[in-house]
Amino acid sequence: MPSTRDIRRRIKSVGNMKKITRAMEMASAAKMRKAIEAVLRTRTYANLSWETVLHLSQTSNGSNGSEGLHPLLTAKKNAKRIGIILVTSNRGLCGGFNMNVIKKVHESIKKHQYIGSQIEIEPEIILIGKKGQAVARYYGYKLGAEFPKEDFVTEVNEVIPIAKFAIDEYLAGNYDKVMVGYTDFVNAARQVPRVKQLLPVEVEYEEDHLGIVGEDTRVGIDKKLMDEKKEKHLAKAENVYDYTFEPSPREVLDEMVPRLIEVQLFQALLESNASEHSARMAAMHQATEAAGDMIDELTLFYNKARQAGITREIAEISAGANALVE
C-alpha cells in the first residue's frame, strides 16, 4: 500500500493538472466564442455565393445544349486523380476532432475507390494543419502539399495561396477533382466532419459532396430545408438562370469563379476553427471533471490509509502496554 506521503503527492499533482485543464478550458471557450462570431458573420454569404456557383455551373454546362463556358465549371469524364484539401488542427488535446475528419476523408475515398469497376482513383492530400499528417501515417495516402494554418482566419486573403494552388493544379490537369474535408460547426456540443466537392462545380447533390456550407439535418426543419434544396438542384430544367455576361462570359468567369471558390474554402476554415475550439473546450471540461473525480477517490484512499495507520499505531501501543503490565 502506498504511504500517505505518496498519496498526498499524487493528490497535489492531479490538483495542479486540474488547474491547467481548467485554464485551457476557459481559454478555449474565449476562442470558441470569437470563432463562432466569425462563422455566423460569413455563413449566409458563403451559402449564397455557392448557390451562385451552382447556377452558373448549371447554365454554363449547357442545360440548353450549349457548351461549357469555363473549365472550372466543366466536369471531367472518368475523374481519376483526386486532390483532397484536409483541414485539421495544429495541436492536440481536442478529443476526436482530428481523427473524425481524417476517418471521414478515408471513408469517402473508399466509398468512391473505383470508377465503374476498372479505374482506381488516385487520391492526393493537401494538408492544412499539422495533425493532418496522420492521414499519411495511418492510411498511406500521398501528400501533395502542406500549408500552415492559423488559429484565427480573419480575411479571405489568407486562403488565396491554397485556393490558387488547387485551381492551378486542376487547370493543369494534375487533378480531375478537388475536394475539401473539414469539420462543420453545428453547436458547441456537436461538430460534423464533411467532405465537399469544390472543383469542378456540379449541381448534382451527394451526401459526401455537400453543396451548402454550414447546414445540418439534425432536426426536422433543417432536414426539410435540405430536401427542398436537393430537389431544387436536381430539377435542372426548372432552375435555369439566364445570365448576361459583359464584356464576355470567359472574362467574367475568370474573375468570378475563383473568388467564389476562395469564399467556400474560407468558410470551411472558419467552420473548422470553430469546431476545433469547441472540441478542445469540451475535452478540457471532461479532463477537469475527471481530475476532480480522481482527487475525490485519492482523498478517500488517503483517509482510509491514514485511518489504517492510526489504528495500527493504537494497536501497537495497546500491545506494548499489555506487555508491560504482564
N, C-alpha and C positions, 0 to 999 in steps of 0.2 A: 504493500500500500504506500502511495506517495506520502511524504511528510507534509505537515500543514504549511511549512515554508514553501515547498514546491507548488502546492495548490494556490497559495496567495500570489506567488509569482505568476502563475498561469492566469489567474483572475485579472491581475493588473495588465498582463499582455493583451488579453482579449478586450479589456476595457479600453486600452489605447487604440486597438483596431476598430472598435465600435465608434470611437470619436472620429477616426479617419473616414470610415464609410459614411457616417452621418454628415460630415463636411462635404464629401463628394456628392452625396445625395442632394444637399442644398445647392451646391454649385451646378449640378446637372439640371435641377429644377429651374434655376435662373436662366440657364442657356436654353432650356426647352421652351420657356415662355417666349423668349426672343425669337427662336426658330419658328414657333407656331405663328407668331405675328407675321413673319416674312412669308410663310406658306400661304396664309389666308389672304395676304395682300395681292398675291400674284396668281392664285389658283384660277380665278374666274377668267383672267386674261389668257392664261395658258390654255384653258378649255376652249375658249372662243377662237383662239389662233389655230388650235388643232382642227376645229370644225372647218375653218377656212382652208386649211391644207387639204382636208378630205374632199371638200367641194371642188377645189382646184384640180385635185387628182382625178376626181370623177369626170369633170368637164374635159380636162386636157387629154385623158386617156381614151376619149372617144366613145362615150355612150351614144353619140350621134354619128359614129363611124369615122370620125376624124382621127388623125394620127396624134401621138403624144406630143405635147408642147415642150416638155422639159425632161431630161434624163433622170432627175431626182423623183419625178412623178411617174416613171415608166417601169413597170415590173419586168424583171428578167426571167426568162424561162429556165427551168431546171437550176435554180439557185443552189450552188454547191458551197461556195466559200462564204461563211457567216462570221461577221465581226460583232462581238458582244461587248458592249461597254458595261462593266461591272462596277457598281458604286458600293463601297464598303467604308468602314471607319479606319482611322489611323491607329487607334488604341483599343484595347480590350475592355474588360470589366463592364460589358453591356449585355450580358446574358447570351441568348442565342441569336442576337441581331445579325451578325456576320454570317454565321453558318446557315441561317434560314434563307438568306438571299442567294448564297452560293449553292445550296441544295436546290433552290427553285430554278436557277440557271441550268444546273446539271440535269434536272428532271425535264426541263424544256428541250434541252439538246437531245436527250434520249428519246423523248416523245416524237421528235422530228428527225431522228437519226438518219433515216433513209428517204430519198426522194423516189417515190414509187417503190420499187423493190431492187433497184440496181445501183443507183448512185448514192454513195455515202457522203454526207455533208462533212465539211472540214471547218470546225469552229476555231476561232482565234479570239482570245480575251484581251480587251483593252481595259487596264486597271485604273480606277480612281480610288485611292485609299490603300494603305499598306497591307491591311488584313486580307485583301483580295488575293494575295499571293498564295493563300491556302488552296485556291482552286487549281493551281498547277501542282501543288504538293499532294493533294488528295486524289485528284482526278486526272492529272497528267495532261491538261489542255495546254496548247501553245499560247504563249504570251506575245501579243503583237506590239504593245506599247504600255507605258505606265506614266500617269500624270499625278502630280501632287494634289492633295485635297485639303482645303481649308475648313476649319471648324465652322466658319460662317461665310456663306457666299452671299454677297450683297448686290452684285451687279452682273448683268448678262455678259459683260466683257470678260469676266473671269472664266467662262466656259468656252469662249471663242476658239482657243487653241485646240480643245478637244473636238469641238464640232467641226472645225476646219480639217483636222486630221481624218475624221470619219468620212466627211464629204469627199475629200480629195482621194482617199483610198477607194471609195465607192465609184467615183467617176473614172478612176484609173483602171477599174476592173479587178482590183485586188480583193474586193468584197462584192458579193452578189446581193447580200442583205446586211443591214446594220441594225442590231437590237440594243436595247438598254435594259439592264437588270438592276432594279433599285427597290427600296422599301417604301411603300406608300403609307403615309401617315393617316390613320383613321381617328384615333384619340390617344390620350396618354397611356391607356392600358392596352391598346391594340395597334399593331403595325403589320401590314400585309406585304410580303415580298411579291414583286411584279416583274414580268418580262414583257416589254413593249417594243414593237417594231417601229423604227424611225425611218429607215430607208429600204426600199422605195416606199413612198406613201401609198397605202392601199385602203380602199373603203371597206374591204371585207372585214367582218368582225370575228375575232377569235379570242378565246378566253386568255391565252397566253400573250396575245398581241393587243393590248388594250388601246382603244382609240381616245379615251378621255382620261386625263390625269386626275387623280385625287378622288374619284367617285368609287363607292363601295356598295356591295349588295347585302349589307349586314341587316337591314331592316326592310320592311315591305315597301315603303315609299321609294327608297333608293333602288330596290330591285325593279320596281315598276318603271322608274326613270331609265334604268339601263336597258330594260326590254324595249322601251319606246325608241331609244337611240339605236338599238340593234336593228329593229325593224326599219328605221329610217335609213340607216346605212345600207341595208340590203335592198331596199326598194329604190334602185338607181333611177329607174325611169321617172319616178315621182319627185326626185330631188336633184334635178339637173339645174344648176345655176348658170345663167348667161352672163359671162364676164366680157367686158370691153377692155382691151389692153392697149395702152399708149405709152411710149411710142411704138413698141412691138411686144408681142407676148413673150418672146425669149428674153428681151432686156428686162422686162418687169419681173419675170420669174427668176432670172439670175440673181436679182437682188432680194426678192421677197421670200422665196422658199428657204434658202439657207438661214435667214433671220428667224423664220418660224421654227425651223429645226433647232436652232440655238435656244429658243424660248422653251421648247419641250425638254431639252437636256438640262437647262437651268432649273426648271420646275422639278425635274426628277432629283436633282441635287438638293433642292430645298426640302422636298419630301423626305429624302434620306436623312438629312441633317436633323430634322425634327424627330424622326423615328429613332435615330441614334441616341439623342439626348433623353428621349422618353424611356427608351430601353435601359439606358445606363441609370437613370433615376430610379426605375423600378428595381433593377438589380441591386443597387446600393441600399435601397429601402429594405429589401429582403435580407441583405447581408447584415444590416444594422439590427433587424429583428432577430436574426439567427444568433448574432453576438450577444444580444440581451438574454436570449434563452440559454445560451451556453454559460453565461455568467450566473444565472439563477441555478443551473444544475451544479456548477462548480462550487457555488456558495453552499448549497445543500450538502454536497460531498465534503466540503471543508468543515461544516458544522458537525457532521457525523464523525469525521476523523478526529476533530478536536474533542468531541464528547467521549469518543472511544479512548483517547489518550488520558482524559481526566479520570474516567472510570478505571483505567489500568493503574494510574498512579494511586488512586484511593485504595484499590485492592492491594497494591504493594505495601502501602503504609499500614493497612489493617493487618496484613500478614506479618509485617515486622513487629507491630505492637503485640500481637498474639504470641510471637516467638519470645519476646522479652518477658511477658507475663509468665510463660511456662518456665 
